[in-house]
Structures are given as structure tokens and as C-alpha cells.
Amino acid sequence: MKNVYIASVNPMHFSHWNTLKEAKEKLNEKVYLCIGQNDLKDGGLFSLEERAYIAHNFYGIPKEDIVLLFTKEIILEAITNAKNIVRGIRSEKDLVEIEAISKHYGVIENSKKLFPIFVSDEMKEISSSKLIQKIKTGEYKPEDNWIPVELLSLIKEKLKL
């Protein structure tokens, strides 16, 4: 069984990276970054392959530690076979989202595998959707430090900015 951090990471930001890093430290074991598309969210900006590229090239996550979850069946398999399911928790809202996702996928019984990582205060405001919105409106500045500075140009290119 594997420790998995299942996330859409669309795009990946430092809060995702910190959650993965902290989970590895606390579990003292390998944690796989499992990248999937949450059926409860829109398709997002990047394909699963592009998200894996970002995780490896901008955050240094080894390719062998990244798993792409292309279908609902593969997501269910990852959840069912997981030893621990890592989730970053910023607020009560995240717990509600986890419950909604668990109901959607029919995996409520796997909630005992949840391994919560409570996000630090300085990272609680970071989310992929907020990041994209701030970039679109010109409000995001590299000194905000939500993503590696080199990733900003890739996101802008994808947004056609």
C-alpha cells in the first residue's frame, strides 16, 4: 500500500509542495503525488501531463513519485489501495470539500485513511483558483511567493497574457 497525496494541482503552488513535503517528513515514508481531475471542478488550465511536468521541473518531485489518475476508476483504485491519503487542510471549508468528494466517489469508508496536513497560516490564502485569478487581473506579483518565479511565465503563456 502507498501513501498518496491526491490533488488536482492545477497549477501546483507552494502550499501543495509544502503539504507533500510535510507529509513525507511526518510519515517518514514515500508519498506519491497523485494528480487527477476532480470531477467537482472545471477542467482547469493544464492537462494532467502538463501538471506532472510542472511538479517535476519546478518543484523537483521525482517522476517515479508522480502518478497520473486519468479516470474515475483509477482515482477509486488509488483511494482504495492507499495506506494514507494526504490532504492539506486550510480551513473547515476543506473538510466539507473532502466530504463532498468522498460522497461523489463513493469512498466515505476510506475517510479513516485521511492524513491531514494543517496548512501554515502564511499559506492558507494560496489556492490554484486564486492564483489564476490574481494572474489574470495583474494582481499577482512574484514577491507574493505562491509559485516559483519561473512558473509565472508558463502560466501567463497558457492564459495567453
Secondary structure, DSSP 8 states (H G I E B T S, - for coil): -EEEEEE--TT--HHHHHHHHHHHHHHTS-EEEEEE--TTS---SS-HHHHHHHHHHHH---GGGEEEE-SHHHHHHHHHHEEEEEEEE-SHHHHHHHHHHHHHHT-GGGGGGEEEEE--GGGTT--HHHHHHHHHHT---GGG-SS-HHHHHHHHHHHT-
